[in-house]
Amino acid sequence: MILLMGIAGSGKGTQGKMLADQHGLHLISMGDVLRMYVTGEQREKMLAGGLLDDQEIIAIIDKVFTSLNDNNDILMDGFPRTIPQAEWLMEQVKAGRFDLSAALHLVASRDAVKERLLKRARIDDTEAAIEARFDEYERSTQPLVDWLKEQDVKVVNINAEQSVEAVNADLVKALEETNPIT
């Protein structure tokens, strides 16, 4: 399993699809999973830029993992987003359910990604929701990057403000260096 992390708009979706196609990986995008699984109050909370609680997320992702035949050829886009989610994932790794090869962290400034998000014109990409996602990222996900390093997970920062092709080349190089894909 490879984790693909980054602030909203950093290119995780685009890069995830490219990497999955290039390396024959199962791509699990939490954004897509959540848009498929949530309803009612959960959807309203997400549209406002909020996140579901950790246990709700873990329950959903556990169902997705259970449906896969091979739990190691996975590229995870957007999970884990918090330390409690990462603790659950690390418990699964320690139990032998997954091999966690690396975390690829797409790094981009708020200004750069805000411009991208407003251009894609999705219903949940209002300025207020974007700002809420940025704040949530800084509060929950950014500390997760440091936590993963403390757990001896190989974390590779990638400059996500480059062209799509340059970011992809850097990601492929990082994968080759960490050797998670045979």
N, CA, C and O atoms as a DFTB+ gen file, in Angstrom:
728 C
 N C O
     1  1       0.838      -1.179       0.000
     2  2       0.000       0.000       0.000
     3  2       0.884       1.244       0.000
     4  3       1.905       1.317       0.685
     5  1       0.455       2.202      -0.785
     6  2       1.127       3.488      -0.870
     7  2       0.085       4.547      -0.532
     8  3      -1.034       4.509      -1.044
     9  1       0.453       5.490       0.329
    10  2      -0.442       6.582       0.682
    11  2      -0.114       7.782      -0.188
    12  3       1.054       8.121      -0.379
    13  1      -1.149       8.421      -0.713
    14  2      -0.990       9.651      -1.485
    15  2      -1.691      10.741      -0.697
    16  3      -2.909      10.707      -0.516
    17  1      -0.912      11.711      -0.229
    18  2      -1.430      12.727       0.673
    19  2      -1.193      14.113       0.101
    20  3      -0.312      14.312      -0.736
    21  1      -1.988      15.065       0.560
    22  2      -1.787      16.454       0.168
    23  2      -3.042      17.258       0.413
    24  3      -4.134      16.713       0.572
    25  1      -2.866      18.555       0.441
    26  2      -3.974      19.469       0.643
    27  2      -4.945      19.367      -0.538
    28  3      -4.544      19.001      -1.643
    29  1      -6.206      19.685      -0.308
    30  2      -7.198      19.689      -1.387
    31  2      -6.673      20.526      -2.551
    32  3      -6.202      21.646      -2.354
    33  1      -6.755      19.979      -3.759
    34  2      -6.306      20.696      -4.938
    35  2      -4.849      20.492      -5.286
    36  3      -4.350      21.090      -6.240
    37  1      -4.151      19.650      -4.523
    38  2      -2.725      19.442      -4.790
    39  2      -2.485      18.472      -5.947
    40  3      -1.344      18.280      -6.368
    41  1      -3.546      17.866      -6.460
    42  2      -3.405      16.981      -7.615
    43  2      -3.482      15.505      -7.281
    44  3      -3.135      14.666      -8.113
    45  1      -3.932      15.170      -6.074
    46  2      -3.987      13.761      -5.674
    47  2      -4.825      12.931      -6.640
    48  3      -4.419      11.830      -7.012
    49  1      -5.969      13.429      -7.047
    50  2      -6.843      12.667      -7.942
    51  2      -6.195      12.398      -9.284
    52  3      -6.177      11.261      -9.757
    53  1      -5.669      13.432      -9.893
    54  2      -5.009      13.296     -11.196
    55  2      -3.800      12.377     -11.097
    56  3      -3.648      11.449     -11.891
    57  1      -2.941      12.643     -10.116
    58  2      -1.718      11.859      -9.973
    59  2      -2.033      10.420      -9.564
    60  3      -1.367       9.485     -10.009
    61  1      -3.045      10.246      -8.720
    62  2      -3.425       8.899      -8.301
    63  2      -3.839       8.046      -9.487
    64  3      -3.426       6.892      -9.605
    65  1      -4.662       8.618     -10.370
    66  2      -5.100       7.882     -11.558
    67  2      -3.914       7.525     -12.451
    68  3      -3.825       6.413     -12.971
    69  1      -3.011       8.479     -12.619
    70  2      -1.847       8.225     -13.473
    71  2      -0.980       7.112     -12.886
    72  3      -0.587       6.190     -13.601
    73  1      -0.679       7.193     -11.589
    74  2       0.172       6.180     -10.948
    75  2      -0.488       4.805     -10.960
    76  3       0.167       3.795     -11.218
    77  1      -1.786       4.774     -10.679
    78  2      -2.498       3.494     -10.660
    79  2      -2.447       2.845     -12.042
    80  3      -2.206       1.644     -12.163
    81  1      -2.673       3.642     -13.074
    82  2      -2.624       3.108     -14.440
    83  2      -1.213       2.656     -14.809
    84  3      -1.031       1.611     -15.433
    85  1      -0.219       3.450     -14.419
    86  2       1.167       3.135     -14.782
    87  2       1.684       1.889     -14.071
    88  3       2.527       1.173     -14.612
    89  1       1.186       1.623     -12.863
    90  2       1.746       0.545     -12.050
    91  2       0.746      -0.557     -11.691
    92  3       1.051      -1.421     -10.869
    93  1      -0.441      -0.536     -12.298
    94  2      -1.418      -1.592     -12.053
    95  2      -1.892      -1.679     -10.614
    96  3      -2.029      -2.770     -10.062
    97  1      -2.143      -0.529     -10.010
    98  2      -2.573      -0.490      -8.609
    99  2      -4.078      -0.280      -8.495
   100  3      -4.701       0.309      -9.379
   101  1      -4.659      -0.768      -7.395
   102  2      -6.027      -0.406      -7.040
   103  2      -5.974       1.027      -6.530
   104  3      -5.250       1.309      -5.574
   105  1      -6.714       1.928      -7.137
   106  2      -6.774       3.303      -6.653
   107  2      -8.021       3.455      -5.805
   108  3      -9.140       3.270      -6.285
   109  1      -7.821       3.792      -4.545
   110  2      -8.952       4.069      -3.668
   111  2      -8.896       5.544      -3.309
   112  3      -8.032       5.984      -2.551
   113  1      -9.831       6.299      -3.866
   114  2      -9.945       7.723      -3.590
   115  2     -11.017       7.911      -2.526
   116  3     -12.191       7.621      -2.755
   117  1     -10.602       8.400      -1.360
   118  2     -11.580       8.590      -0.287
   119  2     -12.654       9.581      -0.697
   120  3     -13.808       9.435      -0.294
   121  1     -12.303      10.582      -1.486
   122  2     -13.322      11.518      -1.954
   123  2     -14.411      10.793      -2.730
   124  3     -15.598      11.012      -2.491
   125  1     -14.008       9.927      -3.662
   126  2     -14.986       9.166      -4.445
   127  2     -15.765       8.202      -3.565
   128  3     -16.982       8.074      -3.700
   129  1     -15.059       7.522      -2.658
   130  2     -15.722       6.578      -1.752
   131  2     -16.765       7.306      -0.910
   132  3     -17.891       6.830      -0.764
   133  1     -16.393       8.450      -0.362
   134  2     -17.332       9.181       0.494
   135  2     -18.508       9.728      -0.294
   136  3     -19.640       9.699       0.189
   137  1     -18.260      10.230      -1.505
   138  2     -19.379      10.720      -2.309
   139  2     -20.354       9.594      -2.625
   140  3     -21.546       9.834      -2.817
   141  1     -19.846       8.359      -2.679
   142  2     -20.692       7.209      -2.984
   143  2     -21.447       6.713      -1.742
   144  3     -22.613       6.332      -1.839
   145  1     -20.785       6.717      -0.579
   146  2     -21.344       6.087       0.614
   147  2     -22.158       6.991       1.524
   148  3     -23.049       6.497       2.215
   149  1     -21.892       8.302       1.558
   150  2     -22.554       9.140       2.553
   151  2     -23.886       9.678       2.053
   152  3     -24.118       9.827       0.854
   153  1     -24.743       9.960       3.013
   154  2     -26.051      10.521       2.702
   155  2     -26.416      11.543       3.775
   156  3     -25.741      11.646       4.799
   157  1     -27.475      12.288       3.538
   158  2     -28.067      13.168       4.539
   159  2     -27.112      14.111       5.241
   160  3     -26.392      14.886       4.610
   161  1     -27.124      14.024       6.583
   162  2     -26.317      14.932       7.408
   163  2     -24.837      14.847       7.076
   164  3     -24.138      15.860       7.052
   165  1     -24.362      13.635       6.822
   166  2     -22.942      13.472       6.501
   167  2     -22.594      14.255       5.235
   168  3     -21.560      14.920       5.178
   169  1     -23.457      14.175       4.224
   170  2     -23.194      14.888       2.971
   171  2     -23.199      16.396       3.203
   172  3     -22.341      17.103       2.675
   173  1     -24.159      16.900       3.990
   174  2     -24.218      18.336       4.281
   175  2     -22.954      18.790       4.994
   176  3     -22.407      19.848       4.684
   177  1     -22.494      18.001       5.940
   178  2     -21.272      18.327       6.676
   179  2     -20.085      18.404       5.719
   180  3     -19.276      19.327       5.806
   181  1     -19.981      17.447       4.813
   182  2     -18.879      17.429       3.857
   183  2     -18.966      18.601       2.876
   184  3     -17.944      19.200       2.539
   185  1     -20.175      18.932       2.416
   186  2     -20.337      20.046       1.485
   187  2     -19.914      21.363       2.120
   188  3     -19.501      22.289       1.422
   189  1     -20.018      21.448       3.450
   190  2     -19.601      22.651       4.171
   191  2     -18.104      22.648       4.443
   192  3     -17.582      23.588       5.041
   193  1     -17.406      21.597       4.007
   194  2     -15.959      21.525       4.184
   195  2     -15.531      20.738       5.403
   196  3     -14.336      20.641       5.683
   197  1     -16.478      20.171       6.138
   198  2     -16.156      19.392       7.326
   199  2     -15.805      17.956       6.989
   200  3     -16.034      17.486       5.874
   201  1     -15.243      17.267       7.977
   202  2     -14.890      15.865       7.812
   203  2     -15.781      15.001       8.690
   204  3     -16.267      15.451       9.727
   205  1     -15.990      13.776       8.276
   206  2     -16.706      12.825       9.113
   207  2     -15.790      12.409      10.258
   208  3     -14.572      12.569      10.183
   209  1     -16.394      11.871      11.324
   210  2     -15.521      11.474      12.430
   211  2     -14.737      10.219      12.054
   212  3     -15.089       9.491      11.126
   213  1     -13.671       9.996      12.805
   214  2     -12.728       8.928      12.466
   215  2     -13.391       7.561      12.393
   216  3     -13.094       6.781      11.489
   217  1     -14.283       7.257      13.329
   218  2     -14.904       5.927      13.326
   219  2     -15.793       5.722      12.102
   220  3     -15.858       4.615      11.566
   221  1     -16.478       6.775      11.652
   222  2     -17.285       6.671      10.430
   223  2     -16.389       6.377       9.223
   224  3     -16.705       5.520       8.398
   225  1     -15.276       7.094       9.132
   226  2     -14.341       6.910       8.020
   227  2     -13.740       5.503       8.049
   228  3     -13.673       4.828       7.022
   229  1     -13.308       5.073       9.226
   230  2     -12.684       3.748       9.366
   231  2     -13.667       2.647       8.976
   232  3     -13.294       1.698       8.286
   233  1     -14.906       2.767       9.411
   234  2     -15.914       1.758       9.066
   235  2     -16.115       1.679       7.548
   236  3     -16.233       0.591       6.986
   237  1     -16.153       2.841       6.898
   238  2     -16.348       2.866       5.445
   239  2     -15.138       2.264       4.728
   240  3     -15.299       1.431       3.835
   241  1     -13.935       2.678       5.110
   242  2     -12.742       2.195       4.404
   243  2     -12.508       0.715       4.672
   244  3     -11.999       0.003       3.806
   245  1     -12.868       0.248       5.845
   246  2     -12.719      -1.177       6.145
   247  2     -13.588      -2.012       5.210
   248  3     -13.168      -3.082       4.767
   249  1     -14.792      -1.535       4.907
   250  2     -15.659      -2.231       3.944
   251  2     -15.007      -2.284       2.564
   252  3     -15.053      -3.311       1.887
   253  1     -14.408      -1.182       2.160
   254  2     -13.750      -1.128       0.849
   255  2     -12.577      -2.106       0.812
   256  3     -12.433      -2.868      -0.144
   257  1     -11.738      -2.087       1.852
   258  2     -10.584      -2.993       1.902
   259  2     -11.026      -4.451       1.859
   260  3     -10.390      -5.274       1.202
   261  1     -12.106      -4.770       2.551
   262  2     -12.600      -6.146       2.609
   263  2     -13.015      -6.642       1.227
   264  3     -12.972      -7.842       0.957
   265  1     -13.417      -5.719       0.351
   266  2     -13.877      -6.121      -0.985
   267  2     -12.739      -6.398      -1.961
   268  3     -12.979      -6.903      -3.057
   269  1     -11.500      -6.076      -1.579
   270  2     -10.363      -6.257      -2.483
   271  2      -9.716      -7.621      -2.302
   272  3      -9.679      -8.159      -1.196
   273  1      -9.210      -8.175      -3.391
   274  2      -8.496      -9.452      -3.336
   275  2      -7.069      -9.285      -2.837
   276  3      -6.564     -10.140      -2.109
   277  1      -6.419      -8.202      -3.218
   278  2      -5.024      -7.983      -2.850
   279  2      -4.909      -6.652      -2.134
   280  3      -5.044      -5.595      -2.750
   281  1      -4.662      -6.702      -0.847
   282  2      -4.611      -5.489      -0.049
   283  2      -3.257      -4.791      -0.090
   284  3      -3.060      -3.809       0.626
   285  1      -2.327      -5.262      -0.897
   286  2      -1.026      -4.610      -0.950
   287  2      -0.837      -3.751      -2.188
   288  3      -0.052      -2.803      -2.150
   289  1      -1.513      -4.040      -3.267
   290  2      -1.383      -3.244      -4.489
   291  2      -2.402      -2.111      -4.490
   292  3      -3.204      -1.975      -5.415
   293  1      -2.353      -1.296      -3.431
   294  2      -3.323      -0.226      -3.240
   295  2      -2.611       1.111      -3.210
   296  3      -1.581       1.272      -2.556
   297  1      -3.176       2.063      -3.925
   298  2      -2.766       3.450      -3.830
   299  2      -3.919       4.180      -3.153
   300  3      -4.997       4.316      -3.731
   301  1      -3.694       4.650      -1.929
   302  2      -4.724       5.326      -1.143
   303  2      -4.633       6.827      -1.336
   304  3      -3.609       7.435      -1.025
   305  1      -5.687       7.422      -1.842
   306  2      -5.773       8.867      -2.029
   307  2      -6.713       9.423      -0.965
   308  3      -7.928       9.243      -1.044
   309  1      -6.142      10.100       0.032
   310  2      -6.977      10.789       1.011
   311  2      -7.279      10.007       2.278
   312  3      -8.159      10.408       3.039
   313  1      -6.603       8.936       2.526
   314  2      -6.734       8.187       3.783
   315  2      -5.357       7.667       4.144
   316  3      -4.638       7.162       3.282
   317  1      -4.991       7.783       5.384
   318  2      -5.676       8.431       6.501
   319  2      -5.516       9.950       6.448
   320  3      -4.598      10.475       5.819
   321  1      -6.432      10.637       7.124
   322  2      -6.362      12.098       7.203
   323  2      -6.104      12.592       8.615
   324  3      -5.817      13.770       8.829
   325  1      -6.206      11.692       9.569
   326  2      -5.984      12.071      10.966
   327  2      -5.108      11.013      11.631
   328  3      -4.945       9.908      11.113
   329  1      -4.555      11.361      12.767
   330  2      -3.714      10.401      13.483
   331  2      -4.527       9.191      13.953
   332  3      -4.040       8.069      13.819
   333  1      -5.754       9.357      14.502
   334  2      -6.508       8.153      14.864
   335  2      -6.761       7.211      13.670
   336  3      -6.730       5.992      13.835
   337  1      -7.006       7.759      12.485
   338  2      -7.169       6.917      11.300
   339  2      -5.855       6.212      10.975
   340  3      -5.848       5.037      10.608
   341  1      -4.752       6.932      11.111
   342  2      -3.438       6.339      10.836
   343  2      -3.105       5.269      11.869
   344  3      -2.497       4.254      11.529
   345  1      -3.492       5.478      13.115
   346  2      -3.251       4.463      14.150
   347  2      -3.982       3.174      13.792
   348  3      -3.435       2.082      13.943
   349  1      -5.229       3.303      13.315
   350  2      -5.983       2.117      12.893
   351  2      -5.250       1.427      11.739
   352  3      -5.091       0.207      11.739
   353  1      -4.806       2.215      10.758
   354  2      -4.109       1.648       9.610
   355  2      -2.829       0.940      10.049
   356  3      -2.534      -0.157       9.575
   357  1      -2.070       1.556      10.948
   358  2      -0.827       0.936      11.418
   359  2      -1.112      -0.355      12.188
   360  3      -0.320      -1.295      12.132
   361  1      -2.233      -0.406      12.903
   362  2      -2.628      -1.665      13.565
   363  2      -2.867      -2.747      12.524
   364  3      -2.498      -3.903      12.726
   365  1      -3.489      -2.369      11.405
   366  2      -3.744      -3.320      10.322
   367  2      -2.429      -3.787       9.695
   368  3      -2.279      -4.958       9.348
   369  1      -1.477      -2.856       9.555
   370  2      -0.155      -3.199       9.014
   371  2       0.544      -4.178       9.952
   372  3       1.072      -5.200       9.514
   373  1       0.541      -3.858      11.243
   374  2       1.210      -4.727      12.226
   375  2       0.571      -6.109      12.293
   376  3       1.246      -7.098      12.578
   377  1      -0.745      -6.173      12.026
   378  2      -1.451      -7.456      12.034
   379  2      -1.224      -8.238      10.740
   380  3      -1.675      -9.377      10.621
   381  1      -0.529      -7.636       9.771
   382  2      -0.226      -8.331       8.530
   383  2      -1.261      -8.176       7.438
   384  3      -1.162      -8.833       6.401
   385  1      -2.261      -7.316       7.645
   386  2      -3.293      -7.130       6.632
   387  2      -2.758      -6.371       5.418
   388  3      -3.176      -6.625       4.288
   389  1      -1.830      -5.435       5.656
   390  2      -1.251      -4.621       4.588
   391  2       0.246      -4.506       4.786
   392  3       0.757      -4.668       5.894
   393  1       0.945      -4.224       3.687
   394  2       2.317      -3.739       3.739
   395  2       2.235      -2.267       3.354
   396  3       1.708      -1.933       2.293
   397  1       2.744      -1.397       4.194
   398  2       2.744       0.032       3.903
   399  2       4.129       0.415       3.410
   400  3       5.092       0.414       4.176
   401  1       4.224       0.745       2.119
   402  2       5.514       1.000       1.494
   403  2       6.001       2.429       1.665
   404  3       7.173       2.656       1.965
   405  1       5.110       3.391       1.477
   406  2       5.525       4.789       1.509
   407  2       4.307       5.695       1.566
   408  3       3.182       5.294       1.267
   409  1       4.576       6.939       1.964
   410  2       3.569       8.004       1.889
   411  2       4.143       9.082       0.976
   412  3       5.212       9.630       1.247
   413  1       3.442       9.377      -0.085
   414  2       3.849      10.409      -1.032
   415  2       3.024      11.655      -0.724
   416  3       1.799      11.638      -0.842
   417  1       3.693      12.730      -0.331
   418  2       3.029      13.940       0.148
   419  2       3.163      15.043      -0.894
   420  3       4.251      15.574      -1.114
   421  1       2.041      15.383      -1.536
   422  2       2.027      16.454      -2.529
   423  2       1.934      17.793      -1.800
   424  3       0.951      18.064      -1.109
   425  1       2.939      18.606      -1.954
   426  2       3.045      19.863      -1.221
   427  2       2.777      21.031      -2.172
   428  3       3.413      21.153      -3.219
   429  1       1.824      21.890      -1.788
   430  2       1.495      23.070      -2.590
   431  2       0.950      24.152      -1.659
   432  3       0.401      23.857      -0.597
   433  1       1.111      25.398      -2.072
   434  2       0.630      26.526      -1.271
   435  2      -0.892      26.641      -1.377
   436  3      -1.504      26.150      -2.325
   437  1      -1.482      27.299      -0.383
   438  2      -2.929      27.556      -0.405
   439  2      -3.332      28.300      -1.676
   440  3      -4.319      27.943      -2.318
   441  1      -2.576      29.323      -2.036
   442  2      -2.938      30.129      -3.204
   443  2      -2.959      29.294      -4.480
   444  3      -3.875      29.413      -5.293
   445  1      -1.955      28.458      -4.650
   446  2      -1.875      27.639      -5.862
   447  2      -3.053      26.675      -5.953
   448  3      -3.657      26.531      -7.016
   449  1      -3.379      26.022      -4.855
   450  2      -4.452      25.023      -4.926
   451  2      -5.835      25.658      -4.909
   452  3      -6.774      25.096      -5.473
   453  1      -5.981      26.809      -4.278
   454  2      -7.286      27.474      -4.283
   455  2      -7.694      27.827      -5.704
   456  3      -8.851      27.660      -6.089
   457  1      -6.735      28.317      -6.479
   458  2      -7.002      28.648      -7.879
   459  2      -7.455      27.399      -8.652
   460  3      -8.406      27.463      -9.432
   461  1      -6.775      26.268      -8.435
   462  2      -7.159      25.014      -9.105
   463  2      -8.565      24.578      -8.707
   464  3      -9.365      24.183      -9.555
   465  1      -8.859      24.654      -7.405
   466  2     -10.156      24.177      -6.917
   467  2     -11.305      25.012      -7.461
   468  3     -12.344      24.467      -7.834
   469  1     -11.131      26.320      -7.510
   470  2     -12.200      27.175      -8.026
   471  2     -12.433      26.930      -9.516
   472  3     -13.557      27.075      -9.998
   473  1     -11.386      26.562     -10.245
   474  2     -11.532      26.291     -11.686
   475  2     -12.291      25.001     -11.966
   476  3     -12.971      24.900     -12.987
   477  1     -12.188      24.003     -11.069
   478  2     -12.842      22.727     -11.372
   479  2     -14.348      22.775     -11.141
   480  3     -15.069      21.901     -11.620
   481  1     -14.838      23.785     -10.411
   482  2     -16.270      24.097     -10.310
   483  2     -17.132      22.937      -9.825
   484  3     -18.217      22.699     -10.356
   485  1     -16.647      22.217      -8.816
   486  2     -17.477      21.198      -8.188
   487  2     -18.373      21.849      -7.150
   488  3     -18.050      22.917      -6.630
   489  1     -19.493      21.217      -6.848
   490  2     -20.455      21.790      -5.906
   491  2     -19.847      22.037      -4.525
   492  3     -20.249      22.971      -3.831
   493  1     -18.884      21.208      -4.124
   494  2     -18.284      21.378      -2.798
   495  2     -17.038      22.254      -2.835
   496  3     -16.283      22.289      -1.864
   497  1     -16.809      22.962      -3.940
   498  2     -15.640      23.830      -4.056
   499  2     -16.008      25.305      -3.958
   500  3     -15.584      26.109      -4.788
   501  1     -16.793      25.661      -2.951
   502  2     -17.054      27.072      -2.670
   503  2     -15.859      27.641      -1.912
   504  3     -15.087      26.892      -1.312
   505  1     -15.708      28.954      -1.939
   506  2     -14.567      29.559      -1.233
   507  2     -14.587      29.209       0.248
   508  3     -13.545      28.898       0.825
   509  1     -15.760      29.256       0.868
   510  2     -15.848      28.944       2.304
   511  2     -15.482      27.487       2.575
   512  3     -14.767      27.197       3.534
   513  1     -15.962      26.580       1.745
   514  2     -15.656      25.156       1.937
   515  2     -14.170      24.887       1.696
   516  3     -13.559      24.080       2.396
   517  1     -13.597      25.564       0.709
   518  2     -12.175      25.402       0.431
   519  2     -11.353      25.860       1.631
   520  3     -10.428      25.164       2.049
   521  1     -11.680      27.017       2.183
   522  2     -10.957      27.519       3.354
   523  2     -11.107      26.561       4.531
   524  3     -10.150      26.330       5.269
   525  1     -12.305      26.001       4.710
   526  2     -12.521      25.041       5.802
   527  2     -11.661      23.794       5.597
   528  3     -11.102      23.265       6.558
   529  1     -11.550      23.316       4.346
   530  2     -10.702      22.145       4.072
   531  2      -9.229      22.462       4.316
   532  3      -8.493      21.625       4.841
   533  1      -8.798      23.660       3.941
   534  2      -7.412      24.064       4.214
   535  2      -7.143      24.051       5.717
   536  3      -6.133      23.512       6.169
   537  1      -8.061      24.653       6.493
   538  2      -7.883      24.710       7.945
   539  2      -7.857      23.312       8.539
   540  3      -7.039      23.019       9.411
   541  1      -8.745      22.453       8.073
   542  2      -8.801      21.076       8.577
   543  2      -7.522      20.325       8.217
   544  3      -7.016      19.542       9.021
   545  1      -7.006      20.555       7.032
   546  2      -5.755      19.921       6.614
   547  2      -4.613      20.332       7.557
   548  3      -3.852      19.487       8.027
   549  1      -4.509      21.621       7.822
   550  2      -3.432      22.108       8.689
   551  2      -3.578      21.595      10.121
   552  3      -2.583      21.347      10.801
   553  1      -4.806      21.439      10.568
   554  2      -5.080      20.993      11.935
   555  2      -4.889      19.482      12.087
   556  3      -4.343      19.033      13.095
   557  1      -5.325      18.701      11.114
   558  2      -5.348      17.244      11.260
   559  2      -4.329      16.504      10.409
   560  3      -3.608      15.640      10.909
   561  1      -4.265      16.836       9.129
   562  2      -3.465      16.039       8.209
   563  2      -1.984      16.399       8.251
   564  3      -1.136      15.508       8.213
   565  1      -1.661      17.678       8.327
   566  2      -0.251      18.057       8.354
   567  2       0.475      17.401       9.534
   568  3       1.577      16.886       9.339
   569  1      -0.095      17.395      10.763
   570  2       0.576      16.694      11.858
   571  2       0.723      15.191      11.596
   572  3       1.632      14.548      12.120
   573  1      -0.174      14.646      10.785
   574  2      -0.128      13.229      10.439
   575  2       1.156      12.888       9.669
   576  3       1.722      11.809       9.847
   577  1       1.605      13.801       8.825
   578  2       2.834      13.573       8.069
   579  2       3.998      13.351       9.039
   580  3       4.791      12.425       8.866
   581  1       4.092      14.205      10.057
   582  2       5.159      14.046      11.053
   583  2       4.977      12.754      11.846
   584  3       5.956      12.072      12.148
   585  1       3.742      12.415      12.181
   586  2       3.461      11.193      12.930
   587  2       3.900       9.960      12.136
   588  3       4.494       9.036      12.692
   589  1       3.605       9.951      10.839
   590  2       4.010       8.821      10.001
   591  2       5.527       8.659      10.001
   592  3       6.042       7.542      10.071
   593  1       6.236       9.783       9.922
   594  2       7.701       9.725       9.968
   595  2       8.163       9.107      11.287
   596  3       9.100       8.309      11.306
   597  1       7.507       9.474      12.386
   598  2       7.850       8.920      13.696
   599  2       7.607       7.410      13.747
   600  3       8.241       6.704      14.532
   601  1       6.691       6.917      12.912
   602  2       6.389       5.483      12.850
   603  2       7.291       4.769      11.850
   604  3       7.064       3.604      11.525
   605  1       8.294       5.455      11.372
   606  2       9.248       4.925      10.396
   607  2       8.632       4.625       9.034
   608  3       9.111       3.758       8.302
   609  1       7.562       5.351       8.701
   610  2       7.000       5.261       7.358
   611  2       7.803       6.216       6.478
   612  3       8.038       7.363       6.858
   613  1       8.218       5.752       5.321
   614  2       8.962       6.585       4.373
   615  2       7.997       7.623       3.802
   616  3       7.056       7.276       3.089
   617  1       8.236       8.902       4.121
   618  2       7.416      10.005       3.612
   619  2       8.257      10.807       2.635
   620  3       9.343      11.277       2.974
   621  1       7.746      10.962       1.417
   622  2       8.463      11.703       0.374
   623  2       7.631      12.921       0.001
   624  3       6.494      12.786      -0.451
   625  1       8.201      14.120       0.191
   626  2       7.533      15.354      -0.206
   627  2       7.783      15.605      -1.684
   628  3       8.912      15.512      -2.167
   629  1       6.701      15.926      -2.393
   630  2       6.759      16.195      -3.835
   631  2       6.212      17.596      -4.071
   632  3       5.149      17.942      -3.556
   633  1       6.925      18.399      -4.842
   634  2       6.459      19.746      -5.185
   635  2       5.280      19.627      -6.152
   636  3       5.458      19.288      -7.322
   637  1       4.079      19.909      -5.656
   638  2       2.863      19.744      -6.457
   639  2       2.494      21.002      -7.235
   640  3       1.429      21.051      -7.851
   641  1       3.349      22.012      -7.218
   642  2       3.059      23.235      -7.969
   643  2       3.684      23.192      -9.366
   644  3       3.591      24.161     -10.119
   645  1       4.306      22.090      -9.705
   646  2       4.893      21.900     -11.036
   647  2       3.799      21.462     -12.018
   648  3       2.633      21.323     -11.649
   649  1       4.197      21.252     -13.253
   650  2       3.261      20.725     -14.247
   651  2       2.841      19.311     -13.841
   652  3       3.531      18.654     -13.063
   653  1       1.719      18.852     -14.366
   654  2       1.224      17.502     -14.097
   655  2       2.300      16.473     -14.433
   656  3       2.527      15.528     -13.677
   657  1       2.955      16.668     -15.568
   658  2       3.982      15.721     -16.016
   659  2       5.188      15.708     -15.076
   660  3       5.723      14.643     -14.768
   661  1       5.616      16.885     -14.621
   662  2       6.772      16.967     -13.726
   663  2       6.460      16.329     -12.371
   664  3       7.298      15.632     -11.798
   665  1       5.247      16.573     -11.863
   666  2       4.841      15.956     -10.592
   667  2       4.829      14.437     -10.750
   668  3       5.312      13.712      -9.881
   669  1       4.274      13.965     -11.863
   670  2       4.230      12.521     -12.094
   671  2       5.628      11.936     -12.173
   672  3       5.883      10.871     -11.611
   673  1       6.525      12.605     -12.852
   674  2       7.906      12.111     -12.953
   675  2       8.544      12.027     -11.567
   676  3       9.246      11.061     -11.266
   677  1       8.304      13.031     -10.723
   678  2       8.854      13.007      -9.368
   679  2       8.240      11.873      -8.542
   680  3       8.935      11.225      -7.759
   681  1       6.943      11.639      -8.717
   682  2       6.283      10.544      -7.994
   683  2       6.838       9.185      -8.421
   684  3       7.120       8.331      -7.581
   685  1       6.991       8.995      -9.729
   686  2       7.532       7.729     -10.233
   687  2       8.946       7.514      -9.696
   688  3       9.298       6.409      -9.281
   689  1       9.754       8.579      -9.707
   690  2      11.116       8.483      -9.178
   691  2      11.084       8.112      -7.690
   692  3      11.865       7.272      -7.242
   693  1      10.194       8.731      -6.938
   694  2      10.081       8.418      -5.505
   695  2       9.674       6.963      -5.296
   696  3      10.183       6.297      -4.395
   697  1       8.762       6.472      -6.123
   698  2       8.349       5.066      -6.017
   699  2       9.510       4.135      -6.322
   700  3       9.705       3.129      -5.640
   701  1      10.265       4.466      -7.330
   702  2      11.413       3.624      -7.678
   703  2      12.449       3.616      -6.548
   704  3      13.056       2.584      -6.263
   705  1      12.644       4.767      -5.913
   706  2      13.626       4.860      -4.823
   707  2      13.174       4.129      -3.572
   708  3      13.993       3.552      -2.858
   709  1      11.872       4.149      -3.302
   710  2      11.363       3.441      -2.115
   711  2      11.078       1.991      -2.432
   712  3      10.871       1.173      -1.535
   713  1      11.069       1.670      -3.750
   714  2      10.879       0.294      -4.237
   715  2       9.633      -0.402      -3.718
   716  3       9.700      -1.583      -3.375
   717  1       8.475       0.297      -3.646
   718  2       7.282      -0.383      -3.173
   719  2       6.606      -1.226      -4.240
   720  3       5.785      -2.087      -3.922
   721  1       6.941      -0.986      -5.507
   722  2       6.257      -1.709      -6.588
   723  2       7.258      -2.606      -7.282
   724  3       8.318      -2.158      -7.720
   725  1       6.913      -3.866      -7.375
   726  2       7.821      -4.805      -8.028
   727  2       7.380      -5.073      -9.438
   728  3       8.024      -5.844     -10.150
